Amino acid sequence: MSLPQREAPGARAWPPITYEDRAWASTIPTDLLSRAARERMQGPYGAAVVPEIGDLTPTPSRGVAEAAEQAAAAIRSFDADSGVDVAPFAAVLLRSESASSSQIENITSGARHIALAEINEETRSNAALVVSNTDAMRAALMLADGITPESILSMHHALLRSSAPEIAGRWRDAAVWVGGNGYSPHGASFVAPSAERVGPAIADLVRFAGRNDLPALTQAAVAHAQFETIHPFPDGNGRTGRALVHSMLRRRAVTRAVTVPVSAGLLTDTDRYFDALTAYRGGDVDPIVETLAEAAIASVANGQLLVADLRTLRQRWTDSITARSDSAVWKIVDLLLRQPVISTAVVMETVGINHTNASRAIDRLLTAGILSEVSGRRRSQLWQSTEVIQALDGFASRTGRRAAPSET
């Protein structure tokens, strides 16, 4: 989609962040630091103060506002089309969004390892983190009707309860910053608001996110940028903030059945994404709204290809299988579209059949070439749909990537 030239912010300017001086008390023994580092830490540092936006109305330039509405319409259309097959595709698209959002933070894993982690058969940490991000996205959608500080904490808890339980679902109580060094915020490119400002800032953000008088995609983009500026957690801000976008889109009924993998669009140019967040902090909403709109359009196109690939697979499988309409084989076929690695136990639990019938159904799919055994397993016997895994990896490869992330 080609977007018109943006107008200068001018009268449309958004209130920029300001800064306040804060004293720094280092927890690192001074004798472990260089003289230059000790001197730098003696003075105050500047921590951001975010403006209250709860009652403000963002007014992006005309071209960007139109692009946001076009993107919202494209999301609605994709949601309606994919929702026809909501059972398998909702899970696939949710996982794809979670994987893309995680990749923005340098957390990468292939579709096979993610599928293994979902059934607790994978020990690689990145795959487990992507699964946790899927849990956070799912929590965001379940809580969409009431976006509150507590629901945001629930998203964060779902994200980090396994990998960092000590901070999961808790606002930070210390300074956080981007860039610079790890022992003090002096020299950082951005220092988030002081910890005591987090609660009031989130309450104001929730008030903004709960309004119904704003264009939905513009509202979600601004809320996301405000959330990232508040940076309310020690870790997981980016992934939680992108989950918040989906919660807001669901609340405003832009999506009803599936999750549009917007993060896959953001992933194609992460430098531009982070530059847009910086511009927002300077008082310009256009870049973040434009970036999210273009990401949504790109994600819809990529998601359409993924859904088409999976529909083609399912039709080919249907043509190659001879079974009664009430056979468990058909339920396993649908299961494979959303969970491409299975075990006998997974089939028994999901389909609701005994071990004998599950084994027979799996054997039929092996004979038909739809399943193959996962090699190299010592603990348990697993089977996979290589074609579904290839479709999911194809989706990931189409996202591309132009830069490494600079914040979490």
N, C-alpha and C positions, 0 to 999 in steps of 0.2 A: 504494500500500500504506500503510495506516495503522499506525503503530508505537505501542506502548504507551509510557506515560510512563517516562522513565529514572529509575532509582533514583540517589540520591546515591552518588558513588564509594565513600566509606567504606572498608571493609576491602578493597575491590577496587582501591584506588588503585595506580597504576603509579608506579615511582620517577621523580620529576621530574628534569629537568636541573638541574645546579648551575652555578656560575660561578667563574671564576678571573680574577684580575687579570693583565693582560698589558701590557707596555710597547709604545708605538707609535712607530715610526720612520718619519716621513713621507718620501716620495720627491719631494714637491713643494717647491720652494724657498720658504722661509718668507716672503721678501719679496713673494711673490705672494698671500699669504693676509692676511686681515684680522687685526687685533689680537685680536678675540674668538675667531677660529678658532685662532690660535696658542696662546692661553691654554687653550682647550678641549683641545687635543692634547697639552698638557704632562703631564697626568695619565694614569694607566692606564685601560684599558677592560676591560669584563667579557666574556670569551669563554666560551661554553657548554662544559660538560663533560657528555657523555652517559653515562648509567649503562650498565653491561653488562647485556644482556638475553638473551644466548645460552641461558641455562638457566632463564629465567623463564617463567611461564605467565600470559598475560593472561586475566583473568576479567571480561569485560564484564557489565553487569547483565543480568538474565534476558531482558527484552524485546529488548534489542539483540542478545544472543546468538541468540535465536530468529529475529530479522530477518535476521541474517547467514546462518543455515542456510537460511532460505527463499530468500534471494537466490542462494546457491550452488546450490540445487536448480533454480531458474529458469534459471541459466546452463547447467547440465548439460542441461536439457531443450532449450533453444534450440540448444545445440551439437549435440545429437543430431539435431534436426530439420534444421538448416542443413547438417549434415555429409553429408546425403544428396546434396546438390549441391556437394560440397566444392570442386570445381575452380574454378568462377567465384566462389562466395560467400566463400570463405576470403580471396581477394585483395581483394574489395570491402570486406569488414568490416575487414580489416587496415588498408586505406587510410583508411576512415572513422574508425577509432580514432586513427590517426596524425594525421589532420587535426584531430580534436577535441582531442587532447592538445596539439597545436601551438597551437590557438586559445586555450587557457588561458593561454599565454604571449604572447598578442597577435600570433601568427603566423597570418594568415588568408589563404586562397586558395580560389577556386571549383573545382569538380570538373573543369571543362574545362582550366583552367590546370595543375592537378595532373597530369591525364592527359597533357598536352603535355610537362610536365617529365619524366615517366616514360620518354618516348621521345626525350628530349634535344631537344625542339622548343620549349622555353619558356625565356625569359631572365629572367623575374621571380623575384627572389630568394626570396620567401615560398613559391612553389610548389616550388622546389628544396629548401627547408628541410623542407617536409612530406614530400617524397620521401625525404630523408635520415632523417627520423623513422620512416618506414615501414621503411627498412633497419635502424634500431635495433630496432624491434619484431620484425622478422624474425629478427635476431640473438638477441634475447631468447628467442624460441620455440625456436630451434635449440639454444640452450645450456641449455634448461630442465632437462635431466636432471642437470646439475651446476652449481649456482649457486655460483660462486667469485669471489674478487676479480678474477681474470683475466677471467671472463665478463662481469662488470660493466664492466670497462675496454673489453671488446670492444663492448658495447652503446653505450657513450659514443663510441668511435672511429667506429662506423658512423654515429652521429648527426652528428658534427661534422667528419669527415675532409675534407669538401668546403668547408665554410664557415669552419672555424677549425682547420686542421690542426696549428697550433702547440700547441694544448691538447687535441686529441682523444686520448682513451684514456690520459690521464695524471691522476693525483691532483693536486690543487692544492698549491702550495707557498707560498701567501700567505693572508692573512685574507680572508674574505668576510662580507658582512653584508647585512641587509635593512633598508631605510628609512634615515633620516638623510641624509647627503650622500655624495658620491663620493670625498672625499679622506681620510676617516678613519672608523673605526667608532664614534667617540664620538657618542652620541646616537642610534645605530641602534636599531630596535625589536627586532632579534635579530642576534647575532653568533655565527656558527657556531664549532665547536671549532677550536682552533689546528691548523695544518697537520700538525704532528708527531703529533697524535692521530688523524688520519684513518685511517691504516693499521690500527692496533689496533681502532678502532671498526668498520671495515668487516669485519674478520676476525670480530669478535663478532656482527655482523649476519648474516653468512653462516652462522654456526653456528645462529642462530635460524631463518633461512630454510630450512635444510636439514632441519629436524625434521619428523617425520611424526605426532607425537602431539597436534597442535593442530588445531582447526577451520580449514579451509583459508582461508576468506574473512577471518576474524579475524586469522589469521597474516599474510596478505598485507597487510591494512590496517595492522597494527602495524609490519611490516617497512618498508612504504612511508613511514610517518611517521618511523620511526627514520632511514631513509635521508635524507629531506628535512632532518632535524635535523642530521645529520652534514654535509650539503651538501659532498660530497667533491670537487666540480669547480668551476672558476671560472664555468662556464656550462653549461647543459643539464641541471641537476639535476632539474628537474620532469619533463621528458620522459623522462629515463633512469629516474627513480623510478617513473613510471607504466608504463614498459616492464617494469620488475622485477615489478610486480604481475602482468602477464600471464605472465611466465616462471614465477612461483610457482603460478599457477592451472593452467598446463599441467603443471608438475611433479607437482602433486597430483591430476591427472586430472579437475579440474573442467571443463576444456576439453580436447578431444582433436583437433578438426578445424578449428574457426574461432576467431576472436578476437572476444570480446564487447566492443563499443565502450564500455567503462565510462567513459572520459573524456567522452563525450557527456553522460552523466548528471551528472558533476562540473561540466560547463560550465554547466549551468542555474543554478547558484548558487555562483559561485566564492568569494564572501565566506564562505559557510558552510564550504566546503572549507578555506580558509586559517585560519578560526577553529578548525576541528577540529584542524589541525596545531598551532596555538598551545596548545590545550587538552591535547594529547598531551604537549607539552613541560612542561606544568604538572603532569602525573601522572594524567591522565584518558584512558583509551583509548576510552571510550564514543563520543564524538563522531566520531572518525575511522572506527570500525567501522560506526557507524550511517550516516554519510555515504556510505561506500563501498557499503554494502548497498543504500541507496536509489538510489544512482547506477546500480548493477547492474540493479536492477529496472526503472528508467526506460530504461536502455540496451537491455535485452532487448525491451521493448515497441517502442521505436523501431526496433531491428534487425529485429524481426519484420515491421514495416511495409515496411522496405526490401527484405527478402528476398521478401515477397509481391509487391511492385511488380515486381521483376525476374523473378520466376517468371511473372507475368502477361504481361510483355513477351515473354519467350521463347516462351510458348505462342502468343501472337498471331503472332509471327514464324514459328513452325513452321507455323501454319495458312496463312500467306500465301506460303510458298515451296514450289515443286515442284522437287524434286531427288532424285537417287539417294541412298541411305543412306550411301554412301561418298564423297559429294561433299565437296569442301573447304569449300563454303558452310556446312555445319553446324559445322565447326571454327571458322570465323570468327565465327559467331553466338555460340558459347560464349566466344570471345576478347573480343567486344565487351562482354559482361557484366562482365568484369574489367578490360578496357582499352578504354574507350569512344572513344578517338581512335587511329586506325591510319594507317599508311602502307603502300605496297606492300612495302617492305623489311621492315617489322614482320610482315606477313602471311607473306612468304616464309620468314623465319627461324622464326616461331612454329609455323606450320602445316606447314612443310617442303615447299613447292611452288615451282615456277619462276615467273619473272616473268609469263609469258603466262597461266598458270592463275590466279595471284593476281589479275591484272587482270580476267580474266573473272568470277571469283567476286565481286570488288568491284562490277563493273558490274551483276551480278544483284541485289545488295543495294541498289544505288542505284535500280534500276528498281522494286524492291519498296518503296521508301520507308523502308528500314531505316537506310540511310546517307545522309548529305549531305556535300557538300564543305565543308571548313573554309575560310571566306573570308579574304581579306586575307593570304594566304601568298605570300611571295616566294621563299623558299629551296626549298620542296618542296611536293608535293601531298599533302594529308592529308584524311582522311574521319572523320566522327564520328557516333556514335549520339546524337542530341539527346535521345531519350527516356531513355537510361541516365543521361546527365548531369543531366537534370531530376530523376530519381529520387534521385541522390546529393545534389544540392543541396536536395531536399526533406527528406532525412534531416538535413542540416546545419541547415536552418531550423527543424526541430522541436525541436532541442536548446535553442534560446533562449539567453539569457544575462542574468544579473542584476547582474553586477559585473565590474569590471576586475581582472586579476590583480595581485598585489602582490609576487611573487617568482618567480625562475626556477630 
